[in-house]
């Protein structure tokens, strides 16, 4: 199942991601069940710079979290 944050990242919906980040229940560091990556890794791999910035501004985002499938961090995804 794709979570709202991963869906917003995949589609490049910056306004939606901003709204999600304001929720106290935002699952910012959660990996989706299909791609096994966080919203930050997904946004980086797709080159959605505005969404990456929104996520980096979130106080609880884990920039060093390694994705289960690709075994990469957001920095690895950006470079790829």
mmCIF file of the N, C-alpha and C atoms, coordinates in Angstrom:
data_MODEL
# 
_entry.id   MODEL 
# 
loop_
_atom_site.group_PDB 
_atom_site.id 
_atom_site.type_symbol 
_atom_site.label_atom_id 
_atom_site.label_alt_id 
_atom_site.label_comp_id 
_atom_site.label_asym_id 
_atom_site.label_entity_id 
_atom_site.label_seq_id 
_atom_site.pdbx_PDB_ins_code 
_atom_site.Cartn_x 
_atom_site.Cartn_y 
_atom_site.Cartn_z 
_atom_site.occupancy 
_atom_site.B_iso_or_equiv 
_atom_site.pdbx_formal_charge 
_atom_site.auth_seq_id 
_atom_site.auth_comp_id 
_atom_site.auth_asym_id 
_atom_site.auth_atom_id 
_atom_site.pdbx_PDB_model_num 
ATOM 1   N N  . UNK A 1 1  ? 0.837  -1.184 0.000   1.00 0.00 ? 1  UNK A N  1 
ATOM 2   C CA . UNK A 1 1  ? 0.000  0.000  0.000   1.00 0.00 ? 1  UNK A CA 1 
ATOM 3   C C  . UNK A 1 1  ? 0.884  1.250  0.000   1.00 0.00 ? 1  UNK A C  1 
ATOM 4   N N  . UNK A 1 2  ? 0.551  2.177  -0.845  1.00 0.00 ? 2  UNK A N  1 
ATOM 5   C CA . UNK A 1 2  ? 1.282  3.426  -0.935  1.00 0.00 ? 2  UNK A CA 1 
ATOM 6   C C  . UNK A 1 2  ? 0.698  4.420  0.066   1.00 0.00 ? 2  UNK A C  1 
ATOM 7   N N  . UNK A 1 3  ? 1.539  5.037  0.856   1.00 0.00 ? 3  UNK A N  1 
ATOM 8   C CA . UNK A 1 3  ? 1.078  6.046  1.806   1.00 0.00 ? 3  UNK A CA 1 
ATOM 9   C C  . UNK A 1 3  ? 0.970  7.386  1.099   1.00 0.00 ? 3  UNK A C  1 
ATOM 10  N N  . UNK A 1 4  ? 0.228  8.285  1.679   1.00 0.00 ? 4  UNK A N  1 
ATOM 11  C CA . UNK A 1 4  ? -0.010 9.595  1.065   1.00 0.00 ? 4  UNK A CA 1 
ATOM 12  C C  . UNK A 1 4  ? 1.287  10.335 0.775   1.00 0.00 ? 4  UNK A C  1 
ATOM 13  N N  . UNK A 1 5  ? 2.249  10.249 1.673   1.00 0.00 ? 5  UNK A N  1 
ATOM 14  C CA . UNK A 1 5  ? 3.497  10.984 1.458   1.00 0.00 ? 5  UNK A CA 1 
ATOM 15  C C  . UNK A 1 5  ? 4.251  10.441 0.246   1.00 0.00 ? 5  UNK A C  1 
ATOM 16  N N  . UNK A 1 6  ? 4.285  9.126  0.070   1.00 0.00 ? 6  UNK A N  1 
ATOM 17  C CA . UNK A 1 6  ? 4.961  8.558  -1.094  1.00 0.00 ? 6  UNK A CA 1 
ATOM 18  C C  . UNK A 1 6  ? 4.207  8.881  -2.379  1.00 0.00 ? 6  UNK A C  1 
ATOM 19  N N  . UNK A 1 7  ? 2.894  8.880  -2.313  1.00 0.00 ? 7  UNK A N  1 
ATOM 20  C CA . UNK A 1 7  ? 2.092  9.208  -3.492  1.00 0.00 ? 7  UNK A CA 1 
ATOM 21  C C  . UNK A 1 7  ? 2.309  10.662 -3.898  1.00 0.00 ? 7  UNK A C  1 
ATOM 22  N N  . UNK A 1 8  ? 2.308  11.562 -2.934  1.00 0.00 ? 8  UNK A N  1 
ATOM 23  C CA . UNK A 1 8  ? 2.555  12.977 -3.232  1.00 0.00 ? 8  UNK A CA 1 
ATOM 24  C C  . UNK A 1 8  ? 3.944  13.162 -3.832  1.00 0.00 ? 8  UNK A C  1 
ATOM 25  N N  . UNK A 1 9  ? 4.928  12.418 -3.315  1.00 0.00 ? 9  UNK A N  1 
ATOM 26  C CA . UNK A 1 9  ? 6.295  12.496 -3.860  1.00 0.00 ? 9  UNK A CA 1 
ATOM 27  C C  . UNK A 1 9  ? 6.334  11.969 -5.283  1.00 0.00 ? 9  UNK A C  1 
ATOM 28  N N  . UNK A 1 10 ? 5.707  10.846 -5.511  1.00 0.00 ? 10 UNK A N  1 
ATOM 29  C CA . UNK A 1 10 ? 5.723  10.237 -6.840  1.00 0.00 ? 10 UNK A CA 1 
ATOM 30  C C  . UNK A 1 10 ? 5.107  11.138 -7.889  1.00 0.00 ? 10 UNK A C  1 
ATOM 31  N N  . UNK A 1 11 ? 4.053  11.847 -7.501  1.00 0.00 ? 11 UNK A N  1 
ATOM 32  C CA . UNK A 1 11 ? 3.335  12.697 -8.446  1.00 0.00 ? 11 UNK A CA 1 
ATOM 33  C C  . UNK A 1 11 ? 3.875  14.125 -8.497  1.00 0.00 ? 11 UNK A C  1 
ATOM 34  N N  . UNK A 1 12 ? 4.789  14.453 -7.603  1.00 0.00 ? 12 UNK A N  1 
ATOM 35  C CA . UNK A 1 12 ? 5.364  15.793 -7.589  1.00 0.00 ? 12 UNK A CA 1 
ATOM 36  C C  . UNK A 1 12 ? 4.439  16.854 -7.033  1.00 0.00 ? 12 UNK A C  1 
ATOM 37  N N  . UNK A 1 13 ? 3.572  16.487 -6.102  1.00 0.00 ? 13 UNK A N  1 
ATOM 38  C CA . UNK A 1 13 ? 2.606  17.421 -5.516  1.00 0.00 ? 13 UNK A CA 1 
ATOM 39  C C  . UNK A 1 13 ? 3.197  18.083 -4.270  1.00 0.00 ? 13 UNK A C  1 
ATOM 40  N N  . UNK A 1 14 ? 3.868  19.186 -4.481  1.00 0.00 ? 14 UNK A N  1 
ATOM 41  C CA . UNK A 1 14 ? 4.528  19.894 -3.382  1.00 0.00 ? 14 UNK A CA 1 
ATOM 42  C C  . UNK A 1 14 ? 3.525  20.409 -2.355  1.00 0.00 ? 14 UNK A C  1 
ATOM 43  N N  . UNK A 1 15 ? 2.425  20.987 -2.813  1.00 0.00 ? 15 UNK A N  1 
ATOM 44  C CA . UNK A 1 15 ? 1.422  21.528 -1.887  1.00 0.00 ? 15 UNK A CA 1 
ATOM 45  C C  . UNK A 1 15 ? 0.844  20.420 -1.005  1.00 0.00 ? 15 UNK A C  1 
ATOM 46  N N  . UNK A 1 16 ? 0.623  19.254 -1.580  1.00 0.00 ? 16 UNK A N  1 
ATOM 47  C CA . UNK A 1 16 ? 0.107  18.126 -0.806  1.00 0.00 ? 16 UNK A CA 1 
ATOM 48  C C  . UNK A 1 16 ? 1.122  17.684 0.228   1.00 0.00 ? 16 UNK A C  1 
ATOM 49  N N  . UNK A 1 17 ? 2.389  17.639 -0.157  1.00 0.00 ? 17 UNK A N  1 
ATOM 50  C CA . UNK A 1 17 ? 3.429  17.243 0.790   1.00 0.00 ? 17 UNK A CA 1 
ATOM 51  C C  . UNK A 1 17 ? 3.546  18.241 1.930   1.00 0.00 ? 17 UNK A C  1 
ATOM 52  N N  . UNK A 1 18 ? 3.413  19.526 1.633   1.00 0.00 ? 18 UNK A N  1 
ATOM 53  C CA . UNK A 1 18 ? 3.436  20.543 2.691   1.00 0.00 ? 18 UNK A CA 1 
ATOM 54  C C  . UNK A 1 18 ? 2.302  20.309 3.674   1.00 0.00 ? 18 UNK A C  1 
ATOM 55  N N  . UNK A 1 19 ? 1.134  19.993 3.149   1.00 0.00 ? 19 UNK A N  1 
ATOM 56  C CA . UNK A 1 19 ? -0.030 19.725 4.003   1.00 0.00 ? 19 UNK A CA 1 
ATOM 57  C C  . UNK A 1 19 ? 0.206  18.478 4.857   1.00 0.00 ? 19 UNK A C  1 
ATOM 58  N N  . UNK A 1 20 ? 0.731  17.432 4.253   1.00 0.00 ? 20 UNK A N  1 
ATOM 59  C CA . UNK A 1 20 ? 1.014  16.201 4.997   1.00 0.00 ? 20 UNK A CA 1 
ATOM 60  C C  . UNK A 1 20 ? 2.001  16.469 6.125   1.00 0.00 ? 20 UNK A C  1 
ATOM 61  N N  . UNK A 1 21 ? 3.004  17.278 5.855   1.00 0.00 ? 21 UNK A N  1 
ATOM 62  C CA . UNK A 1 21 ? 4.032  17.568 6.861   1.00 0.00 ? 21 UNK A CA 1 
ATOM 63  C C  . UNK A 1 21 ? 3.504  18.366 8.044   1.00 0.00 ? 21 UNK A C  1 
ATOM 64  N N  . UNK A 1 22 ? 2.371  19.016 7.889   1.00 0.00 ? 22 UNK A N  1 
ATOM 65  C CA . UNK A 1 22 ? 1.791  19.761 9.009   1.00 0.00 ? 22 UNK A CA 1 
ATOM 66  C C  . UNK A 1 22 ? 1.021  18.850 9.960   1.00 0.00 ? 22 UNK A C  1 
ATOM 67  N N  . UNK A 1 23 ? 0.714  17.640 9.526   1.00 0.00 ? 23 UNK A N  1 
ATOM 68  C CA . UNK A 1 23 ? -0.034 16.707 10.359  1.00 0.00 ? 23 UNK A CA 1 
ATOM 69  C C  . UNK A 1 23 ? 0.864  16.094 11.416  1.00 0.00 ? 23 UNK A C  1 
ATOM 70  N N  . UNK A 1 24 ? 0.353  15.971 12.613  1.00 0.00 ? 24 UNK A N  1 
ATOM 71  C CA . UNK A 1 24 ? 1.135  15.340 13.677  1.00 0.00 ? 24 UNK A CA 1 
ATOM 72  C C  . UNK A 1 24 ? 1.255  13.832 13.461  1.00 0.00 ? 24 UNK A C  1 
ATOM 73  N N  . UNK A 1 25 ? 0.452  13.286 12.562  1.00 0.00 ? 25 UNK A N  1 
ATOM 74  C CA . UNK A 1 25 ? 0.470  11.856 12.269  1.00 0.00 ? 25 UNK A CA 1 
ATOM 75  C C  . UNK A 1 25 ? 1.190  11.536 10.962  1.00 0.00 ? 25 UNK A C  1 
ATOM 76  N N  . UNK A 1 26 ? 1.932  12.494 10.440  1.00 0.00 ? 26 UNK A N  1 
ATOM 77  C CA . UNK A 1 26 ? 2.646  12.290 9.174   1.00 0.00 ? 26 UNK A CA 1 
ATOM 78  C C  . UNK A 1 26 ? 3.655  11.154 9.323   1.00 0.00 ? 26 UNK A C  1 
ATOM 79  N N  . UNK A 1 27 ? 3.635  10.258 8.357   1.00 0.00 ? 27 UNK A N  1 
ATOM 80  C CA . UNK A 1 27 ? 4.540  9.107  8.377   1.00 0.00 ? 27 UNK A CA 1 
ATOM 81  C C  . UNK A 1 27 ? 5.729  9.411  7.457   1.00 0.00 ? 27 UNK A C  1 
ATOM 82  N N  . UNK A 1 28 ? 6.502  10.404 7.831   1.00 0.00 ? 28 UNK A N  1 
ATOM 83  C CA . UNK A 1 28 ? 7.570  10.928 6.990   1.00 0.00 ? 28 UNK A CA 1 
ATOM 84  C C  . UNK A 1 28 ? 8.671  9.902  6.743   1.00 0.00 ? 28 UNK A C  1 
ATOM 85  N N  . UNK A 1 29 ? 9.043  9.139  7.746   1.00 0.00 ? 29 UNK A N  1 
ATOM 86  C CA . UNK A 1 29 ? 10.143 8.186  7.602   1.00 0.00 ? 29 UNK A CA 1 
ATOM 87  C C  . UNK A 1 29 ? 9.686  6.759  7.323   1.00 0.00 ? 29 UNK A C  1 
ATOM 88  N N  . UNK A 1 30 ? 8.404  6.585  7.089   1.00 0.00 ? 30 UNK A N  1 
ATOM 89  C CA . UNK A 1 30 ? 7.848  5.260  6.849   1.00 0.00 ? 30 UNK A CA 1 
ATOM 90  C C  . UNK A 1 30 ? 8.109  4.829  5.399   1.00 0.00 ? 30 UNK A C  1 
ATOM 91  N N  . UNK A 1 31 ? 8.471  3.575  5.202   1.00 0.00 ? 31 UNK A N  1 
ATOM 92  C CA . UNK A 1 31 ? 8.650  3.043  3.856   1.00 0.00 ? 31 UNK A CA 1 
ATOM 93  C C  . UNK A 1 31 ? 7.323  2.485  3.350   1.00 0.00 ? 31 UNK A C  1 
ATOM 94  N N  . UNK A 1 32 ? 7.035  2.734  2.060   1.00 0.00 ? 32 UNK A N  1 
ATOM 95  C CA . UNK A 1 32 ? 5.825  2.140  1.500   1.00 0.00 ? 32 UNK A CA 1 
ATOM 96  C C  . UNK A 1 32 ? 6.051  0.641  1.331   1.00 0.00 ? 32 UNK A C  1 
ATOM 97  N N  . UNK A 1 33 ? 4.970  -0.117 1.228   1.00 0.00 ? 33 UNK A N  1 
ATOM 98  C CA . UNK A 1 33 ? 5.062  -1.572 1.185   1.00 0.00 ? 33 UNK A CA 1 
ATOM 99  C C  . UNK A 1 33 ? 5.478  -2.109 -0.182  1.00 0.00 ? 33 UNK A C  1 
ATOM 100 N N  . UNK A 1 34 ? 5.363  -1.301 -1.223  1.00 0.00 ? 34 UNK A N  1 
ATOM 101 C CA . UNK A 1 34 ? 5.679  -1.761 -2.569  1.00 0.00 ? 34 UNK A CA 1 
ATOM 102 C C  . UNK A 1 34 ? 7.138  -1.478 -2.917  1.00 0.00 ? 34 UNK A C  1 
ATOM 103 N N  . UNK A 1 35 ? 7.532  -0.214 -2.875  1.00 0.00 ? 35 UNK A N  1 
ATOM 104 C CA . UNK A 1 35 ? 8.881  0.176  -3.300  1.00 0.00 ? 35 UNK A CA 1 
ATOM 105 C C  . UNK A 1 35 ? 9.905  0.075  -2.181  1.00 0.00 ? 35 UNK A C  1 
ATOM 106 N N  . UNK A 1 36 ? 9.440  -0.024 -0.943  1.00 0.00 ? 36 UNK A N  1 
ATOM 107 C CA . UNK A 1 36 ? 10.322 -0.128 0.217   1.00 0.00 ? 36 UNK A CA 1 
ATOM 108 C C  . UNK A 1 36 ? 11.294 1.041  0.311   1.00 0.00 ? 36 UNK A C  1 
ATOM 109 N N  . UNK A 1 37 ? 10.745 2.256  0.174   1.00 0.00 ? 37 UNK A N  1 
ATOM 110 C CA . UNK A 1 37 ? 11.565 3.451  0.315   1.00 0.00 ? 37 UNK A CA 1 
ATOM 111 C C  . UNK A 1 37 ? 10.751 4.551  0.978   1.00 0.00 ? 37 UNK A C  1 
ATOM 112 N N  . UNK A 1 38 ? 11.451 5.484  1.600   1.00 0.00 ? 38 UNK A N  1 
ATOM 113 C CA . UNK A 1 38 ? 10.775 6.594  2.267   1.00 0.00 ? 38 UNK A CA 1 
ATOM 114 C C  . UNK A 1 38 ? 10.378 7.650  1.229   1.00 0.00 ? 38 UNK A C  1 
ATOM 115 N N  . UNK A 1 39 ? 9.572  8.587  1.676   1.00 0.00 ? 39 UNK A N  1 
ATOM 116 C CA . UNK A 1 39 ? 9.155  9.692  0.800   1.00 0.00 ? 39 UNK A CA 1 
ATOM 117 C C  . UNK A 1 39 ? 10.367 10.499 0.348   1.00 0.00 ? 39 UNK A C  1 
ATOM 118 N N  . UNK A 1 40 ? 11.332 10.698 1.238   1.00 0.00 ? 40 UNK A N  1 
ATOM 119 C CA . UNK A 1 40 ? 12.519 11.464 0.877   1.00 0.00 ? 40 UNK A CA 1 
ATOM 120 C C  . UNK A 1 40 ? 13.331 10.757 -0.203  1.00 0.00 ? 40 UNK A C  1 
ATOM 121 N N  . UNK A 1 41 ? 13.544 9.473  -0.059  1.00 0.00 ? 41 UNK A N  1 
ATOM 122 C CA . UNK A 1 41 ? 14.287 8.716  -1.070  1.00 0.00 ? 41 UNK A CA 1 
ATOM 123 C C  . UNK A 1 41 ? 13.540 8.749  -2.397  1.00 0.00 ? 41 UNK A C  1 
ATOM 124 N N  . UNK A 1 42 ? 12.227 8.613  -2.354  1.00 0.00 ? 42 UNK A N  1 
ATOM 125 C CA . UNK A 1 42 ? 11.418 8.641  -3.581  1.00 0.00 ? 42 UNK A CA 1 
ATOM 126 C C  . UNK A 1 42 ? 11.520 10.000 -4.266  1.00 0.00 ? 42 UNK A C  1 
ATOM 127 N N  . UNK A 1 43 ? 11.366 11.073 -3.503  1.00 0.00 ? 43 UNK A N  1 
ATOM 128 C CA . UNK A 1 43 ? 11.448 12.421 -4.082  1.00 0.00 ? 43 UNK A CA 1 
ATOM 129 C C  . UNK A 1 43 ? 12.831 12.672 -4.672  1.00 0.00 ? 43 UNK A C  1 
ATOM 130 N N  . UNK A 1 44 ? 13.872 12.206 -3.995  1.00 0.00 ? 44 UNK A N  1 
ATOM 131 C CA . UNK A 1 44 ? 15.237 12.382 -4.506  1.00 0.00 ? 44 UNK A CA 1 
ATOM 132 C C  . UNK A 1 44 ? 15.443 11.588 -5.791  1.00 0.00 ? 44 UNK A C  1 
ATOM 133 N N  . UNK A 1 45 ? 14.953 10.366 -5.825  1.00 0.00 ? 45 UNK A N  1 
ATOM 134 C CA . UNK A 1 45 ? 15.168 9.534  -7.006  1.00 0.00 ? 45 UNK A CA 1 
ATOM 135 C C  . UNK A 1 45 ? 14.423 10.066 -8.225  1.00 0.00 ? 45 UNK A C  1 
ATOM 136 N N  . UNK A 1 46 ? 13.345 10.805 -7.991  1.00 0.00 ? 46 UNK A N  1 
ATOM 137 C CA . UNK A 1 46 ? 12.567 11.373 -9.095  1.00 0.00 ? 46 UNK A CA 1 
ATOM 138 C C  . UNK A 1 46 ? 12.980 12.810 -9.435  1.00 0.00 ? 46 UNK A C  1 
ATOM 139 N N  . UNK A 1 47 ? 13.866 13.376 -8.632  1.00 0.00 ? 47 UNK A N  1 
ATOM 140 C CA . UNK A 1 47 ? 14.328 14.737 -8.899  1.00 0.00 ? 47 UNK A CA 1 
ATOM 141 C C  . UNK A 1 47 ? 13.342 15.829 -8.545  1.00 0.00 ? 47 UNK A C  1 
ATOM 142 N N  . UNK A 1 48 ? 12.456 15.562 -7.592  1.00 0.00 ? 48 UNK A N  1 
ATOM 143 C CA . UNK A 1 48 ? 11.469 16.559 -7.165  1.00 0.00 ? 48 UNK A CA 1 
ATOM 144 C C  . UNK A 1 48 ? 12.091 17.444 -6.079  1.00 0.00 ? 48 UNK A C  1 
ATOM 145 N N  . UNK A 1 49 ? 12.852 18.441 -6.524  1.00 0.00 ? 49 UNK A N  1 
ATOM 146 C CA . UNK A 1 49 ? 13.624 19.282 -5.607  1.00 0.00 ? 49 UNK A CA 1 
ATOM 147 C C  . UNK A 1 49 ? 12.751 20.033 -4.600  1.00 0.00 ? 49 UNK A C  1 
ATOM 148 N N  . UNK A 1 50 ? 11.596 20.525 -5.024  1.00 0.00 ? 50 UNK A N  1 
ATOM 149 C CA . UNK A 1 50 ? 10.716 21.269 -4.110  1.00 0.00 ? 50 UNK A CA 1 
ATOM 150 C C  . UNK A 1 50 ? 10.230 20.368 -2.979  1.00 0.00 ? 50 UNK A C  1 
ATOM 151 N N  . UNK A 1 51 ? 9.890  19.137 -3.309  1.00 0.00 ? 51 UNK A N  1 
ATOM 152 C CA . UNK A 1 51 ? 9.414  18.202 -2.285  1.00 0.00 ? 51 UNK A CA 1 
ATOM 153 C C  . UNK A 1 51 ? 10.562 17.796 -1.370  1.00 0.00 ? 51 UNK A C  1 
ATOM 154 N N  . UNK A 1 52 ? 11.732 17.599 -1.934  1.00 0.00 ? 52 UNK A N  1 
ATOM 155 C CA . UNK A 1 52 ? 12.902 17.283 -1.109  1.00 0.00 ? 52 UNK A CA 1 
ATOM 156 C C  . UNK A 1 52 ? 13.112 18.388 -0.079  1.00 0.00 ? 52 UNK A C  1 
ATOM 157 N N  . UNK A 1 53 ? 13.004 19.646 -0.493  1.00 0.00 ? 53 UNK A N  1 
ATOM 158 C CA . UNK A 1 53 ? 13.184 20.763 0.441   1.00 0.00 ? 53 UNK A CA 1 
ATOM 159 C C  . UNK A 1 53 ? 12.122 20.766 1.525   1.00 0.00 ? 53 UNK A C  1 
ATOM 160 N N  . UNK A 1 54 ? 10.881 20.500 1.152   1.00 0.00 ? 54 UNK A N  1 
ATOM 161 C CA . UNK A 1 54 ? 9.798  20.421 2.147   1.00 0.00 ? 54 UNK A CA 1 
ATOM 162 C C  . UNK A 1 54 ? 10.126 19.347 3.178   1.00 0.00 ? 54 UNK A C  1 
ATOM 163 N N  . UNK A 1 55 ? 10.576 18.189 2.707   1.00 0.00 ? 55 UNK A N  1 
ATOM 164 C CA . UNK A 1 55 ? 10.894 17.094 3.624   1.00 0.00 ? 55 UNK A CA 1 
ATOM 165 C C  . UNK A 1 55 ? 12.111 17.410 4.482   1.00 0.00 ? 55 UNK A C  1 
ATOM 166 N N  . UNK A 1 56 ? 13.116 18.050 3.902   1.00 0.00 ? 56 UNK A N  1 
ATOM 167 C CA . UNK A 1 56 ? 14.306 18.403 4.683   1.00 0.00 ? 56 UNK A CA 1 
ATOM 168 C C  . UNK A 1 56 ? 13.993 19.437 5.760   1.00 0.00 ? 56 UNK A C  1 
ATOM 169 N N  . UNK A 1 57 ? 12.958 20.250 5.527   1.00 0.00 ? 57 UNK A N  1 
ATOM 170 C CA . UNK A 1 57 ? 12.538 21.246 6.521   1.00 0.00 ? 57 UNK A CA 1 
ATOM 171 C C  . UNK A 1 57 ? 11.750 20.613 7.665   1.00 0.00 ? 57 UNK A C  1 
ATOM 172 N N  . UNK A 1 58 ? 11.282 19.379 7.491   1.00 0.00 ? 58 UNK A N  1 
ATOM 173 C CA . UNK A 1 58 ? 10.515 18.690 8.532   1.00 0.00 ? 58 UNK A CA 1 
ATOM 174 C C  . UNK A 1 58 ? 11.477 18.244 9.637   1.00 0.00 ? 58 UNK A C  1 
ATOM 175 N N  . UNK A 1 59 ? 11.176 18.566 10.891  1.00 0.00 ? 59 UNK A N  1 
ATOM 176 C CA . UNK A 1 59 ? 12.122 18.290 11.976  1.00 0.00 ? 59 UNK A CA 1 
ATOM 177 C C  . UNK A 1 59 ? 12.409 16.811 12.227  1.00 0.00 ? 59 UNK A C  1 
ATOM 178 N N  . UNK A 1 60 ? 11.533 15.916 11.826  1.00 0.00 ? 60 UNK A N  1 
ATOM 179 C CA . UNK A 1 60 ? 11.773 14.504 12.150  1.00 0.00 ? 60 UNK A CA 1 
ATOM 180 C C  . UNK A 1 60 ? 12.230 13.656 10.963  1.00 0.00 ? 60 UNK A C  1 
ATOM 181 N N  . UNK A 1 61 ? 12.507 14.282 9.827   1.00 0.00 ? 61 UNK A N  1 
ATOM 182 C CA . UNK A 1 61 ? 12.942 13.493 8.670   1.00 0.00 ? 61 UNK A CA 1 
ATOM 183 C C  . UNK A 1 61 ? 14.318 12.878 8.953   1.00 0.00 ? 61 UNK A C  1 
ATOM 184 N N  . UNK A 1 62 ? 14.462 11.618 8.578   1.00 0.00 ? 62 UNK A N  1 
ATOM 185 C CA . UNK A 1 62 ? 15.722 10.896 8.778   1.00 0.00 ? 62 UNK A CA 1 
ATOM 186 C C  . UNK A 1 62 ? 16.450 10.820 7.437   1.00 0.00 ? 62 UNK A C  1 
ATOM 187 N N  . UNK A 1 63 ? 17.422 11.716 7.241   1.00 0.00 ? 63 UNK A N  1 
ATOM 188 C CA . UNK A 1 63 ? 18.129 11.784 5.955   1.00 0.00 ? 63 UNK A CA 1 
ATOM 189 C C  . UNK A 1 63 ? 19.082 10.605 5.762   1.00 0.00 ? 63 UNK A C  1 
ATOM 190 N N  . UNK A 1 64 ? 19.399 9.898  6.814   1.00 0.00 ? 64 UNK A N  1 
ATOM 191 C CA . UNK A 1 64 ? 20.335 8.782  6.718   1.00 0.00 ? 64 UNK A CA 1 
ATOM 192 C C  . UNK A 1 64 ? 19.657 7.415  6.702   1.00 0.00 ? 64 UNK A C  1 
ATOM 193 N N  . UNK A 1 65 ? 18.341 7.396  6.646   1.00 0.00 ? 65 UNK A N  1 
ATOM 194 C CA . UNK A 1 65 ? 17.623 6.116  6.614   1.00 0.00 ? 65 UNK A CA 1 
ATOM 195 C C  . UNK A 1 65 ? 17.922 5.390  5.305   1.00 0.00 ? 65 UNK A C  1 
ATOM 196 N N  . UNK A 1 66 ? 18.229 4.125  5.401   1.00 0.00 ? 66 UNK A N  1 
ATOM 197 C CA . UNK A 1 66 ? 18.559 3.306  4.239   1.00 0.00 ? 66 UNK A CA 1 
ATOM 198 C C  . UNK A 1 66 ? 17.307 2.559  3.786   1.00 0.00 ? 66 UNK A C  1 
ATOM 199 N N  . UNK A 1 67 ? 16.998 2.646  2.491   1.00 0.00 ? 67 UNK A N  1 
ATOM 200 C CA . UNK A 1 67 ? 15.821 1.959  1.960   1.00 0.00 ? 67 UNK A CA 1 
ATOM 201 C C  . UNK A 1 67 ? 16.051 0.449  1.946   1.00 0.00 ? 67 UNK A C  1 
ATOM 202 N N  . UNK A 1 68 ? 14.995 -0.301 2.164   1.00 0.00 ? 68 UNK A N  1 
ATOM 203 C CA . UNK A 1 68 ? 15.096 -1.757 2.268   1.00 0.00 ? 68 UNK A CA 1 
ATOM 204 C C  . UNK A 1 68 ? 15.423 -2.412 0.933   1.00 0.00 ? 68 UNK A C  1 
ATOM 205 N N  . UNK A 1 69 ? 14.845 -1.934 -0.141  1.00 0.00 ? 69 UNK A N  1 
ATOM 206 C CA . UNK A 1 69 ? 15.028 -2.577 -1.440  1.00 0.00 ? 69 UNK A CA 1 
ATOM 207 C C  . UNK A 1 69 ? 16.369 -2.261 -2.078  1.00 0.00 ? 69 UNK A C  1 
ATOM 208 N N  . UNK A 1 70 ? 16.657 -0.981 -2.220  1.00 0.00 ? 70 UNK A N  1 
ATOM 209 C CA . UNK A 1 70 ? 17.863 -0.574 -2.934  1.00 0.00 ? 70 UNK A CA 1 
ATOM 210 C C  . UNK A 1 70 ? 19.075 -0.392 -2.029  1.00 0.00 ? 70 UNK A C  1 
ATOM 211 N N  . UNK A 1 71 ? 18.848 -0.456 -0.722  1.00 0.00 ? 71 UNK A N  1 
ATOM 212 C CA . UNK A 1 71 ? 19.924 -0.261 0.251   1.00 0.00 ? 71 UNK A CA 1 
ATOM 213 C C  . UNK A 1 71 ? 20.649 1.059  0.016   1.00 0.00 ? 71 UNK A C  1 
ATOM 214 N N  . UNK A 1 72 ? 19.846 2.134  -0.143  1.00 0.00 ? 72 UNK A N  1 
ATOM 215 C CA . UNK A 1 72 ? 20.438 3.440  -0.395  1.00 0.00 ? 72 UNK A CA 1 
ATOM 216 C C  . UNK A 1 72 ? 19.776 4.511  0.454   1.00 0.00 ? 72 UNK A C  1 
ATOM 217 N N  . UNK A 1 73 ? 20.526 5.577  0.718   1.00 0.00 ? 73 UNK A N  1 
ATOM 218 C CA . UNK A 1 73 ? 19.989 6.731  1.426   1.00 0.00 ? 73 UNK A CA 1 
ATOM 219 C C  . UNK A 1 73 ? 19.458 7.720  0.387   1.00 0.00 ? 73 UNK A C  1 
ATOM 220 N N  . UNK A 1 74 ? 18.910 8.820  0.865   1.00 0.00 ? 74 UNK A N  1 
ATOM 221 C CA . UNK A 1 74 ? 18.419 9.860  -0.042  1.00 0.00 ? 74 UNK A CA 1 
ATOM 222 C C  . UNK A 1 74 ? 19.557 10.430 -0.891  1.00 0.00 ? 74 UNK A C  1 
ATOM 223 N N  . UNK A 1 75 ? 20.734 10.546 -0.316  1.00 0.00 ? 75 UNK A N  1 
ATOM 224 C CA . UNK A 1 75 ? 21.878 11.047 -1.084  1.00 0.00 ? 75 UNK A CA 1 
ATOM 225 C C  . UNK A 1 75 ? 22.239 10.090 -2.224  1.00 0.00 ? 75 UNK A C  1 
ATOM 226 N N  . UNK A 1 76 ? 22.216 8.797  -1.947  1.00 0.00 ? 76 UNK A N  1 
ATOM 227 C CA . UNK A 1 76 ? 22.466 7.808  -3.012  1.00 0.00 ? 76 UNK A CA 1 
ATOM 228 C C  . UNK A 1 76 ? 21.430 7.935  -4.122  1.00 0.00 ? 76 UNK A C  1 
ATOM 229 N N  . UNK A 1 77 ? 20.156 8.079  -3.732  1.00 0.00 ? 77 UNK A N  1 
ATOM 230 C CA . UNK A 1 77 ? 19.083 8.204  -4.725  1.00 0.00 ? 77 UNK A CA 1 
ATOM 231 C C  . UNK A 1 77 ? 19.250 9.460  -5.566  1.00 0.00 ? 77 UNK A C  1 
ATOM 232 N N  . UNK A 1 78 ? 19.691 10.541 -4.940  1.00 0.00 ? 78 UNK A N  1 
ATOM 233 C CA . UNK A 1 78 ? 19.924 11.786 -5.666  1.00 0.00 ? 78 UNK A CA 1 
ATOM 234 C C  . UNK A 1 78 ? 21.043 11.611 -6.701  1.00 0.00 ? 78 UNK A C  1 
ATOM 235 N N  . UNK A 1 79 ? 22.095 10.972 -6.290  1.00 0.00 ? 79 UNK A N  1 
ATOM 236 C CA . UNK A 1 79 ? 23.232 10.753 -7.206  1.00 0.00 ? 79 UNK A CA 1 
ATOM 237 C C  . UNK A 1 79 ? 22.861 9.821  -8.355  1.00 0.00 ? 79 UNK A C  1 
ATOM 238 N N  . UNK A 1 80 ? 22.051 8.825  -8.056  1.00 0.00 ? 80 UNK A N  1 
ATOM 239 C CA . UNK A 1 80 ? 21.629 7.878  -9.089  1.00 0.00 ? 80 UNK A CA 1 
ATOM 240 C C  . UNK A 1 80 ? 20.827 8.586  -10.150 1.00 0.00 ? 80 UNK A C  1 
# 
